Amino acid sequence: MANYRLAELDFDPIKNNLKQFLTNYRDKDNNLIFKDYDFDASSLNILLDLLAYNTHYNAYLANMVANEMFLDSAVKRESAVSIAKHLGYTPLSYRSSRAKVSFSVTDPIDRPTSLTLPKYSPFITNINGTDYTFVNLDAVTIYPQDGLYLFNDIEIVQGEPLIYSYRVDVSGPSEKYSIPNNNVDTSTLRVTVQNSYTDLTVESYELAENLSVTLPTSKVYFLEQNPAGFYEIFFGDNVLGKKLSQGNIVKIEYLVSYGDTTNVSATLDQTFSLGIQIGGVTLDNSILASKNSTGGSPADTLAEIKFKAPRFLSSYNRAVTAEDYKSIIEANYPLVESIAVWGGEENIPPKYGKVIISLKPYNGYTISEAVKTDIKTNILGNKKVMSIVPEFVDPNYLYITIDSMVKVQTKNSRYSVPQIEIFVRDAVNRYFTQELQQFNKTFIYSKLSKIIDAVDQSVVGNVTNIKVHKRISPIVGAKNGFSGSAAIKFSNTLVPGSITSSAFYYTLNNSLYLVYLEDTLTAETTGTLNLLDFYTNTILSSAIGTVDYTAGIVSFASLSPAGYIENANDIRIYSKIAALDITTTKDVILILDDGKADTPSRRLGGFTTTMMTV
């Protein structure tokens, strides 16, 4: 029996195997047919090349096909989309940014009893030199109050409205209706069904999200993405959802989005002009946004589909475990960079019957109350266990300040010392961006030190000192309590004698002082906080707060600042951590302090580098 070698997949080994096979091939009399045959110098070499190429090609093709059959190894987005479909996950489309505007119409013609802002009225804004259109998704009617025609907090959504209509030829879920735009925002879909061209009766259909409550008569549609990247809708079969009839007219309305291109920082003034007249009045660039456009995001990437789809399957679109809550929020609100969820029984103090959720956005530090309400009502509302109440808490940020002295041998580098300093800063920022600044992440001191040493061969070592700080904003002139559950928690063991604070104003004996805080060790694991004069460094008041060094907790029964120094709106309490590494608990996020050193306020620089040549 011939000894076939089937493990080789590359061209040259395959060809050598073919040569070996022919060399050992015998006739019926057991004589070698190609004895002493020079395959490379004969025409047979061409056939061997052809056979080897064909075998290699088929092996590569089979390998790629096998890879695309599994979500982990898929390299084509359409493969991941197809596999995710079997897991019940539909990749997120583009999401349009949304803004809110308020404006009044002065002296409309004939001063009517009401004014209506038509659906899809165009609001134009300029972002980085380009005009973008926002529209309202529903008509808004207002009535004058004291003669004032005021449109208040109207939500407008970025996008160009489009409408497509299809005639039903084959009723049932086998007929699908494609949305021919890759950058559609599926959250703006409006689907209606008209009985026929002659019968203008129209019914609205909603996206089917919960099959457990979908009846044979439910007016729902289903949404999925096809391998070409287009979204398509289809309807029920009178078992899950109402079945359409031949001749029905399906009308699909939606917005085409620019994603995160139209997100605008809250620190800027964003203005809009209305592209139509209201009551015969033209509104130019006079509409100031009451809430700048935010929330825009691109569609799910291949990596995001591969990450989200298995987690979405594990929750079965039901919020029961902590991971379920995370998966559902990730799938429906893409602007969250990190999510922490834990049961109320694990909270300190316990909150039975609740699930605690903390969200960190990509931009900024906290999620607005409006967004929290939207997630609680529209995303989790019909998916959570009825007796469990979601409660949102803002992330508990622990800011890290870094003071690093970097030793450089300039003769070993083609870069200048200022260039190396830039490399160091970029490397440290990259470490925080990629490996920290999310929930459940630990700061590893040795890793940071190695990252600094590795930026260039001329770096021969570094001495890096780490401090952390918490920020509090007590109300000026009021007695602010920071104790119990409201205490200032560092979540790590603190070094006695290392606690200090930024400067603030305080009134003692009817005199105003600029002061700061420092700690004094009073027992093995506890200490007190004293109030010191900024200029003389003498103690003005002792034991105004307490410190539990082991638990990392700073408490004030009452803290009443008289004011903050210029350009400050908080008090920063600094300390060294007893261990080199910094750990986190449920809602804690480690973040690199982005502040600059400021002597008048006693604020430390967030990231300070000193380059020393040796």
NORCORLIN-V573902 format. One line per field, one symbol per residue. phi: phi as a letter, one per 20 degrees, with the letter a starting at -180 (. if undefined). psi: psi as a letter, one per 20 degrees, with the letter a starting at -180 (. if undefined). A space follows every 10 residues. Layout:
phi->???
psi->???
This chain:
phi->.feeddefce gfffffffff fffefcefem effdfleeff dcffffffgf ffffffffff ffffffffec ffefddffff ffffffendd gfegcffccc ccbddelfgm lffbccefgm feddcdclnc ecddcefcfc dccfdlnded edleeccfqe fcccccefec foffeddede bfdfeffdfc dccegafeee fcceddffdc ffdeegdfec cdcbdeffne ebdbcfcmdd nfefdgnfde dddadeddmf fdfcgfeded dcdefcedmm dedefdeeff bffbnfbffg egffffeegf ffffellced effffffffg fdcfeeebcc cbfffefcff cfncdecccd ffdndcefff fgffffeeee gddefgeedf cecfgeeded dccdddecdf fecedffgff ffffffffff fffecclbfm ddedffffff fffefafffd qbddddccbd dccfffndee ecbmfefede mbfeegndeb bfebebdclm dececbdbdc fdbfccbcdd ddffedlefe bdlebccdff emcdccfbcc ferdfgmccb dddeaeefef edecdgdece cffeedfbfg dmeeffbdcc edec
psi->pqnpojipir gghgghhggh ghhjpqaijk qphlpkpnhh jrhhhghggg ggggggghgg ghgggggiiq ghipiphhgh ggghhhjjpo qpaqpqqqrp qpqqopmqpj mriqqpoqqk ppppqpoljp pqpqqpiqqp prqqokjpnp oplppqppqp pqpqqqpogo qrihpqoqol phkqoiijpo pqpqgahhoj ppqqqqpohn hhjorhjpnq rqprprhijq qqqrrakjgn qpprqpiqop ppqrqpqjcj hjppqiiqpp qqqpjrqokj ppobljoppi oqpriqqrrp rghhghghgh hhghikkpng rhhggggggh hinijphqpp pqqhiiqorq nqjqpppppo rhpahqpqhg ggggggghgi gjhrphipop ppqqqnpopp ppopopppnh ijqiqrghgh hggggggghh ggghibkrqk pppoghgggh gghihqiioj rqopppqqqq pqmqppirop pmrcijropi jqpqppjipr rrqrqqpplj qpqprrqqqp phahjrrrpq pqphhikqph pqlirqpohg ilppqphpon qirqrpkqkr ppoqqqpgqh qprqagjppp qppjrqpogh jkpqqgoppp ppp.
